[in-house]
Amino acid sequence: MVGDNKVEISVTQQPDQQERGSQRTVDVAPAMAGHTVPDLTPTEAVFELKDVEVAYSGKPAVREITFDIFKERITALIGPSGCGKSTLIRCLNRMNDLIPGAVVSGTILYHGEDLYGAHVDPVQARKRIGMVFQKPNPFPKSIYDNIAFGPRVLGMKGDMDEIVERALRRGALWDEVKDRLKSNAFGMSGGQQQRLCIARCLAIEPDVILMDEPCSALDPISTGRIEDLMLELRENYSIVIVTHNMQQAARVSDMTAFFTVDVDSDDDDGGRIGRMVEYDVTEKIFTTPSDERTEAYVTGKVG
């Protein structure tokens, strides 16, 4: 139960979970304050992952990943370094296609369609599924031209000034930059550059926004602004975020998937492989998880 809403879950809670939960040393209540999740049903899934595996040059990086990502919700992927979070998020807009030797198997459905089907153009898919990276990567152009770049390339119709203003407003930047749109984007602060990258993504009207540790290089004030922006964007977009910051996951996400790293039993060299341990409503992951490995991670005992 989250707030007054019920959410169906596919995991089984052990009888002693509540007792273990009461002994936690990490208090996430401040981060979870006022946090509610509307009813989620399988019909609202924007992505459906079934037995997804990613291998680089024949060596598996992640394996046996099965879960749904819901429409107009924020889904956080958490876990230690090397567990495959970034590898997995890149599968969702076929960015791994650009990595030599990368092979994705299993099934990823996007609104019920096979994202890796022969009929799917990955470039077209990336127009609908935008990506914001760990470090801000503005183009060496003006603020205006950064936002206008995508719409121009795609031949989007409409008044370009209106498109740019709308994207900057959605990116919570308009009031800060409206008087210097012709200035070089490199003159912006790090936090402003990251919001510019989000606004640039929004300018082409995506359906999903993927964020790979978007706040890891930012100060706390800029991080807070990005988190506030994510919560606003959730009203109209589906967001998937990779983060090492568990408090951030607790603050902004509706659903959380916890990943871990195992030794690959099929690899004679003892290679590591990422697996998903648990996926559930964020509040449950951080208070009464169903797996001891999740509890150990979120309480800081491991990781």
PENOR-V842421 format. One record per residue. RES is the residue in one small letter. PSI is psi in degrees with one decimal (* if undefined). NEAR is the number of other ideal C-beta (glycine too) atoms within 8 Angstrom. D_FIRST is the distance of its C-alpha to the first C-alpha in whole Angstrom. Layout:
res=RES psi=PSI near=NEAR d_first=D_FIRST
res=RES psi=PSI near=NEAR d_first=D_FIRST
//
This chain:
res=m psi=129.5 near=6 d_first=0
res=v psi=115.4 near=10 d_first=4
res=g psi=-129.6 near=6 d_first=6
res=d psi=13.2 near=4 d_first=7
res=n psi=144.6 near=10 d_first=6
res=k psi=141.3 near=5 d_first=5
res=v psi=126.9 near=10 d_first=7
res=e psi=137.5 near=6 d_first=9
res=i psi=156.2 near=7 d_first=10
res=s psi=1.2 near=3 d_first=14
res=v psi=161.2 near=9 d_first=14
res=t psi=127.3 near=4 d_first=15
res=q psi=131.8 near=7 d_first=13
res=q psi=150.1 near=6 d_first=16
res=p psi=-31.1 near=4 d_first=17
res=d psi=13.3 near=6 d_first=18
res=q psi=-43.9 near=11 d_first=15
res=q psi=-40.4 near=7 d_first=14
res=e psi=-44.8 near=7 d_first=17
res=r psi=-38.2 near=10 d_first=18
res=g psi=-34.3 near=10 d_first=15
res=s psi=-12.3 near=6 d_first=17
res=q psi=13.4 near=6 d_first=20
res=r psi=149.8 near=10 d_first=19
res=t psi=-9.5 near=5 d_first=22
res=v psi=121.7 near=9 d_first=21
res=d psi=111.0 near=5 d_first=19
res=v psi=7.5 near=12 d_first=17
res=a psi=-44.0 near=6 d_first=15
res=p psi=-39.3 near=6 d_first=18
res=a psi=-30.7 near=9 d_first=17
res=m psi=-4.3 near=12 d_first=14
res=a psi=129.5 near=6 d_first=15
res=g psi=9.5 near=4 d_first=14
res=h psi=118.2 near=11 d_first=12
res=t psi=151.7 near=8 d_first=10
res=v psi=123.2 near=14 d_first=9
res=p psi=168.9 near=5 d_first=10
res=d psi=135.0 near=6 d_first=10
res=l psi=130.2 near=11 d_first=12
res=t psi=156.1 near=6 d_first=14
res=p psi=-27.5 near=5 d_first=17
res=t psi=-12.5 near=4 d_first=20
res=e psi=11.0 near=9 d_first=19
res=a psi=129.0 near=11 d_first=20
res=v psi=-32.5 near=11 d_first=23
res=f psi=141.0 near=12 d_first=23
res=e psi=114.2 near=10 d_first=23
res=l psi=131.4 near=13 d_first=25
res=k psi=112.7 near=9 d_first=26
res=d psi=46.0 near=9 d_first=28
res=v psi=135.1 near=16 d_first=29
res=e psi=140.1 near=12 d_first=32
res=v psi=130.2 near=16 d_first=34
res=a psi=143.7 near=11 d_first=37
res=y psi=117.7 near=10 d_first=40
res=s psi=41.0 near=5 d_first=43
res=g psi=-8.3 near=6 d_first=42
res=k psi=118.7 near=9 d_first=40
res=p psi=136.7 near=11 d_first=36
res=a psi=-39.9 near=10 d_first=34
res=v psi=153.1 near=15 d_first=31
res=r psi=147.1 near=8 d_first=30
res=e psi=50.3 near=8 d_first=28
res=i psi=117.0 near=13 d_first=25
res=t psi=114.3 near=8 d_first=23
res=f psi=166.2 near=8 d_first=20
res=d psi=146.4 near=8 d_first=19
res=i psi=124.8 near=14 d_first=19
res=f psi=150.9 near=13 d_first=17
res=k psi=137.5 near=7 d_first=19
res=e psi=41.7 near=9 d_first=19
res=r psi=162.4 near=13 d_first=17
res=i psi=120.4 near=13 d_first=18
res=t psi=123.9 near=15 d_first=18
res=a psi=138.1 near=15 d_first=19
res=l psi=116.9 near=14 d_first=21
res=i psi=163.2 near=13 d_first=22
res=g psi=168.5 near=14 d_first=24
res=p psi=164.7 near=9 d_first=28
res=s psi=140.9 near=4 d_first=31
res=g psi=6.9 near=7 d_first=32
res=c psi=-0.2 near=12 d_first=29
res=g psi=13.3 near=15 d_first=29
res=k psi=-49.6 near=12 d_first=27
res=s psi=-36.4 near=9 d_first=30
res=t psi=-43.3 near=12 d_first=31
res=l psi=-42.8 near=15 d_first=28
res=i psi=-30.7 near=12 d_first=28
res=r psi=-19.4 near=11 d_first=31
res=c psi=-26.5 near=12 d_first=31
res=l psi=-16.4 near=15 d_first=29
res=n psi=23.8 near=12 d_first=32
res=r psi=30.5 near=12 d_first=35
res=m psi=-25.8 near=10 d_first=36
res=n psi=-17.1 near=11 d_first=37
res=d psi=-25.4 near=7 d_first=39
res=l psi=-2.5 near=4 d_first=41
res=i psi=117.5 near=8 d_first=41
res=p psi=134.3 near=3 d_first=44
res=g psi=-4.6 near=7 d_first=43
res=a psi=131.8 near=10 d_first=40
res=v psi=126.4 near=8 d_first=39
res=v psi=126.1 near=11 d_first=35
res=s psi=172.8 near=8 d_first=35
res=g psi=-160.6 near=10 d_first=32
res=t psi=131.6 near=10 d_first=30
res=i psi=111.8 near=15 d_first=29
res=l psi=134.5 near=13 d_first=28
res=y psi=110.3 near=12 d_first=28
res=h psi=40.1 near=5 d_first=27
res=g psi=-6.5 near=5 d_first=28
res=e psi=143.1 near=8 d_first=31
res=d psi=110.9 near=8 d_first=32
res=l psi=-26.0 near=12 d_first=33
res=y psi=17.5 near=8 d_first=35
res=g psi=154.7 near=7 d_first=37
res=a psi=-24.7 near=3 d_first=41
res=h psi=-6.0 near=3 d_first=41
res=v psi=125.6 near=11 d_first=38
res=d psi=115.4 near=5 d_first=40
res=p psi=-31.2 near=9 d_first=38
res=v psi=-42.5 near=6 d_first=40
res=q psi=-37.0 near=8 d_first=38
res=a psi=-38.4 near=13 d_first=35
res=r psi=-17.9 near=12 d_first=35
res=k psi=-32.4 near=9 d_first=36
res=r psi=-21.0 near=10 d_first=32
res=i psi=92.6 near=13 d_first=30
res=g psi=163.9 near=13 d_first=32
res=m psi=133.6 near=12 d_first=32
res=v psi=127.2 near=12 d_first=32
res=f psi=174.9 near=9 d_first=33
res=q psi=-47.1 near=7 d_first=33
res=k psi=137.3 near=5 d_first=36
res=p psi=135.4 near=10 d_first=37
res=n psi=60.6 near=6 d_first=40
res=p psi=152.1 near=13 d_first=41
res=f psi=153.4 near=8 d_first=45
res=p psi=60.4 near=6 d_first=48
res=k psi=179.4 near=9 d_first=48
res=s psi=163.9 near=10 d_first=48
res=i psi=-45.7 near=15 d_first=44
res=y psi=-48.6 near=9 d_first=45
res=d psi=-27.1 near=9 d_first=46
res=n psi=-45.3 near=13 d_first=43
res=i psi=-38.7 near=16 d_first=41
res=a psi=-14.9 near=12 d_first=44
res=f psi=-53.9 near=11 d_first=44
res=g psi=-51.9 near=11 d_first=42
res=p psi=-36.0 near=13 d_first=42
res=r psi=-45.5 near=9 d_first=46
res=v psi=-39.0 near=6 d_first=46
res=l psi=-7.2 near=8 d_first=44
res=g psi=33.1 near=5 d_first=46
res=m psi=138.2 near=10 d_first=43
res=k psi=156.2 near=3 d_first=45
res=g psi=169.6 near=7 d_first=45
res=d psi=120.6 near=5 d_first=46
res=m psi=-35.7 near=9 d_first=45
res=d psi=-39.6 near=6 d_first=45
res=e psi=-40.1 near=8 d_first=42
res=i psi=-45.2 near=14 d_first=40
res=v psi=-46.1 near=13 d_first=41
res=e psi=-44.4 near=10 d_first=40
res=r psi=-43.0 near=9 d_first=37
res=a psi=-42.2 near=13 d_first=36
res=l psi=-34.0 near=14 d_first=36
res=r psi=-44.6 near=9 d_first=35
res=r psi=-31.7 near=9 d_first=31
res=g psi=9.3 near=13 d_first=32
res=a psi=41.3 near=10 d_first=32
res=l psi=-17.3 near=12 d_first=36
res=w psi=-49.2 near=10 d_first=38
res=d psi=-25.9 near=5 d_first=39
res=e psi=-24.8 near=6 d_first=40
res=v psi=-0.3 near=13 d_first=42
res=k psi=-23.8 near=9 d_first=44
res=d psi=2.7 near=4 d_first=47
res=r psi=42.1 near=7 d_first=47
res=l psi=-25.1 near=10 d_first=46
res=k psi=-0.7 near=6 d_first=49
res=s psi=152.1 near=9 d_first=49
res=n psi=135.5 near=8 d_first=48
res=a psi=-22.6 near=14 d_first=45
res=f psi=-12.9 near=7 d_first=46
res=g psi=-0.9 near=5 d_first=46
res=m psi=159.8 near=10 d_first=43
res=s psi=167.1 near=6 d_first=41
res=g psi=-42.7 near=10 d_first=38
res=g psi=-39.2 near=13 d_first=35
res=q psi=-39.3 near=12 d_first=37
res=q psi=-39.0 near=13 d_first=38
res=q psi=-40.2 near=15 d_first=34
res=r psi=-31.4 near=14 d_first=33
res=l psi=-41.3 near=17 d_first=37
res=c psi=-37.4 near=13 d_first=36
res=i psi=-43.8 near=15 d_first=32
res=a psi=-38.1 near=14 d_first=34
res=r psi=-38.4 near=13 d_first=37
res=c psi=-42.4 near=12 d_first=34
res=l psi=-24.8 near=14 d_first=33
res=a psi=-26.1 near=14 d_first=36
res=i psi=14.0 near=11 d_first=36
res=e psi=60.4 near=5 d_first=33
res=p psi=169.8 near=12 d_first=31
res=d psi=-34.3 near=7 d_first=28
res=v psi=144.3 near=15 d_first=26
res=i psi=121.6 near=15 d_first=27
res=l psi=133.6 near=14 d_first=27
res=m psi=115.5 near=12 d_first=27
res=d psi=95.4 near=13 d_first=29
res=e psi=58.0 near=10 d_first=28
res=p psi=-14.2 near=13 d_first=29
res=c psi=4.2 near=13 d_first=29
res=s psi=-25.7 near=9 d_first=31
res=a psi=12.3 near=7 d_first=34
res=l psi=157.2 near=12 d_first=34
res=d psi=166.4 near=7 d_first=34
res=p psi=-37.3 near=6 d_first=31
res=i psi=-45.6 near=7 d_first=32
res=s psi=-37.9 near=14 d_first=32
res=t psi=-43.3 near=12 d_first=29
res=g psi=-38.2 near=8 d_first=27
res=r psi=-39.4 near=11 d_first=29
res=i psi=-41.0 near=15 d_first=28
res=e psi=-42.2 near=12 d_first=24
res=d psi=-39.4 near=9 d_first=24
res=l psi=-41.7 near=12 d_first=26
res=m psi=-41.8 near=13 d_first=23
res=l psi=-34.5 near=9 d_first=21
res=e psi=-42.2 near=8 d_first=23
res=l psi=-24.8 near=13 d_first=24
res=r psi=-23.7 near=12 d_first=21
res=e psi=-26.2 near=6 d_first=21
res=n psi=-9.8 near=5 d_first=24
res=y psi=154.3 near=11 d_first=24
res=s psi=131.5 near=13 d_first=22
res=i psi=134.1 near=14 d_first=22
res=v psi=126.2 near=14 d_first=22
res=i psi=133.1 near=16 d_first=23
res=v psi=129.7 near=11 d_first=25
res=t psi=144.3 near=13 d_first=25
res=h psi=-9.6 near=7 d_first=26
res=n psi=103.4 near=8 d_first=24
res=m psi=-34.0 near=12 d_first=21
res=q psi=-36.1 near=8 d_first=20
res=q psi=-43.7 near=12 d_first=21
res=a psi=-41.7 near=15 d_first=18
res=a psi=-35.4 near=13 d_first=16
res=r psi=-40.6 near=10 d_first=17
res=v psi=-22.6 near=11 d_first=18
res=s psi=153.6 near=12 d_first=16
res=d psi=-38.6 near=11 d_first=13
res=m psi=147.6 near=16 d_first=13
res=t psi=134.5 near=15 d_first=15
res=a psi=126.9 near=12 d_first=18
res=f psi=128.8 near=17 d_first=20
res=f psi=152.9 near=16 d_first=23
res=t psi=175.5 near=12 d_first=26
res=v psi=128.6 near=12 d_first=30
res=d psi=159.9 near=8 d_first=31
res=v psi=130.2 near=8 d_first=35
res=d psi=111.6 near=11 d_first=36
res=s psi=-19.1 near=4 d_first=38
res=d psi=-3.3 near=4 d_first=40
res=d psi=117.5 near=10 d_first=41
res=d psi=-22.4 near=3 d_first=45
res=d psi=4.3 near=4 d_first=44
res=g psi=36.3 near=7 d_first=41
res=g psi=157.9 near=9 d_first=39
res=r psi=149.1 near=9 d_first=36
res=i psi=139.7 near=14 d_first=33
res=g psi=140.8 near=18 d_first=29
res=r psi=150.4 near=14 d_first=26
res=m psi=128.1 near=12 d_first=23
res=v psi=-43.9 near=10 d_first=21
res=e psi=144.1 near=13 d_first=17
res=y psi=125.8 near=9 d_first=15
res=d psi=-179.7 near=12 d_first=12
res=v psi=137.8 near=12 d_first=9
res=t psi=-44.2 near=16 d_first=11
res=e psi=-39.3 near=10 d_first=9
res=k psi=-39.8 near=12 d_first=9
res=i psi=-38.2 near=13 d_first=12
res=f psi=-7.0 near=14 d_first=13
res=t psi=-47.0 near=9 d_first=12
res=t psi=67.1 near=9 d_first=12
res=p psi=159.1 near=14 d_first=13
res=s psi=-11.3 near=12 d_first=15
res=d psi=135.9 near=10 d_first=18
res=e psi=-30.5 near=5 d_first=21
res=r psi=-36.3 near=11 d_first=22
res=t psi=-46.4 near=13 d_first=19
res=e psi=-43.5 near=13 d_first=19
res=a psi=-36.0 near=10 d_first=23
res=y psi=-49.6 near=15 d_first=23
res=v psi=-20.2 near=13 d_first=20
res=t psi=-2.0 near=9 d_first=21
res=g psi=10.5 near=8 d_first=25
res=k psi=-29.8 near=7 d_first=26
res=v psi=164.8 near=7 d_first=27
res=g psi=* near=7 d_first=28
//
